Amino acid sequence: MNRQGRPTTPGVGSAETHATFTGNRAILQEEALLFELGRADATGVDFDEPEPFIARLGTLERTGDIGLPGLSEPEAVRHYVRLSQRNFSIDTGPVPLGSCTMKHNPRLNERMARLPGFADVHPLQPVSTVPGALALMQELAAWLMEITGMPAISLSPRAGAHGELCGMAAIKSAIAAKGEAATRKVVLVPDSAHGTNPATAAMVGMPVRAVPVRADGTVDPAEVAKLVGPDIAALMITNPNTCGLFERDIAEIARIVHEAGAYIYCDGANLNAIMGRARPGDLGIDAMQINLHKTFSTPHGGGGPGSGPVVLSARVSAFAPLPLLRTGADGVELVEVGADADEARPFGRLSAFHGQMGMFVRALTYMLSHGGDGLAQASDDAVLAANYIRVGLADLMSLPFGNRLCMQEVLFDDAWLKDSGVTTLDFAKAMIDEGYHPMTMYFPLVVHGAMLIEPTESESKASLDLFVATLRDLALAARAGDSERFTGAPYYAPRRRLDETRAARQPVLRWTPPAPIAEAAE
Ligand SMILES: *Cc1c(COP(=O)(O)O)cnc(C)c1O
């Protein structure tokens, strides 16, 4: 396919060739640090000269300049607006990050979350003044238990990983209550798991044993049967798993695990593929977090708040952490302390307060505006979109577990790039030149050079068609040996290849002023 406007001469697309005097790329402006832009003597406000004073804090006295940048108001405004334009977000274009579920955030969610009655409540307000907020939490809890087919829930975890910690802490308490704390310690985790799963096991003080994934990308019940025993506390499993495949044998696996006296934790981050179609409670799950910020839209990525309520089976529900919601004589009550007549034996508290209120409002808004049938439709459409991409690319890119039905995400490996001189990383960088956020790369680890694509239900057919056409064009170029298009990419981004590992491991967090020119010349 011919892409209009792409320079055909090798190298013409490079940033050097098209260098501009300002360093700007058309309306995308080069941006310096605030410290570089500012001057000590500039200010955006007009204060009177202060009375003579001593710059002293306690026994510490300031002798030099404080070194903060001074800018006029238009300079400060421009700086932050330009930075904001550097963001690529779901409002700019597709973010096909597998496992992250970057769906559109309906503005209705935001409108509801900003209603003063929800936005302005304070966690230390007397409970009697917030019956509406408690009723909303209770209704959200009812929807989540209905969707998952589970009898109990804890709303307070503040992220998916925090929810994992909550569920595993409840399981650990259940084991301790049976007097098996000293012997049942090991957690089984499949090779394909998200890194948070073994990390969670470690956080609750339990060593991890890996379960190999069989050739079709799923967990083999026979393998689990070999590994379970009196030392096994739990199996942590993700369903649909991180290869985008439904664990078909989950009920059988749950039976084996329970028979051996252990528990099943399900990583529920991929609930968006099955909500309204399959209920984890029917599959034998004991605890599962629900990433509200994935399955039910709501902003995440780039630091937006998360929320990871945990649903619990009857086997572990007594150990849910405080606070608990309960319907009493006067409506919804918040149980803040201790055990009670219901034989609740909370393992403690997980968060200072009750959870992410704003996220609760957004998630419930998403549910109510979709309705039960709409949630099932969202799952169906998410799965359909991923399969549409799979079918559109299967003749050019390789599928590690065969060209078969996937769930909400499709996983390719890099076998098709062999001997092309192009790596998964190069391919992802070339997607940036095409205006796409790259897919998830090199995860899951069980697949070499993994590329995990999750379109979500919010992309239209036209959007999916353009995405497939773009990836086909890139794939054909890689196969045809046009490796330069990849190894130098991104050509059109204001920043090119960055040493991301070094940036993460040795971040430079302190700005030091450049040496005065006279000194530097010496
Ligand atoms: C996102 C994700 C998590 C962690 O969720 P956070 O909210 O980021 O803590 C865990 N497991 C899987 C499979 C995920 O996709």
The ligand as an SDF file (V2000), in Angstrom:
LIG
                    3D

 15 15  0  0  0  0  0  0  0  0999 V2000
   -3.1630   -4.0990   34.9590 C   0  0  0  0  0  0  0  0  0  0  0  0
   -2.9170   -5.4500   35.4470 C   0  0  0  0  0  0  0  0  0  0  0  0
   -2.5960   -5.6800   36.7970 C   0  0  0  0  0  0  0  0  0  0  0  0
   -2.3050   -4.5790   37.8020 C   0  0  0  0  0  0  0  0  0  0  0  0
   -3.2820   -3.5980   37.9190 O   0  0  0  0  0  0  0  0  0  0  0  0
   -2.8950   -2.1560   38.4700 P   0  0  0  0  0  0  0  0  0  0  0  0
   -4.1970   -1.4480   38.6200 O   0  0  0  0  0  0  0  0  0  0  0  0
   -2.0060   -1.5390   37.4490 O   0  0  0  0  0  0  0  0  0  0  0  0
   -2.2000   -2.3220   39.7820 O   0  0  0  0  0  0  0  0  0  0  0  0
   -2.4520   -6.9840   37.2160 C   0  0  0  0  0  0  0  0  0  0  0  0
   -2.6090   -8.0050   36.3600 N   0  0  0  0  0  0  0  0  0  0  0  0
   -2.9180   -7.8260   35.0620 C   0  0  0  0  0  0  0  0  0  0  0  0
   -3.0920   -9.0140   34.1510 C   0  0  0  0  0  0  0  0  0  0  0  0
   -3.0750   -6.5340   34.5500 C   0  0  0  0  0  0  0  0  0  0  0  0
   -3.3480   -6.3530   33.2620 O   0  0  0  0  0  0  0  0  0  0  0  0
  1  2  1  0
  2  3  1  0
  2 14  2  0
  3  4  1  0
  3 10  2  0
  4  5  1  0
  5  6  1  0
  6  7  2  0
  6  8  1  0
  6  9  1  0
 10 11  1  0
 11 12  2  0
 12 13  1  0
 12 14  1  0
 14 15  1  0
M  END
$$$$
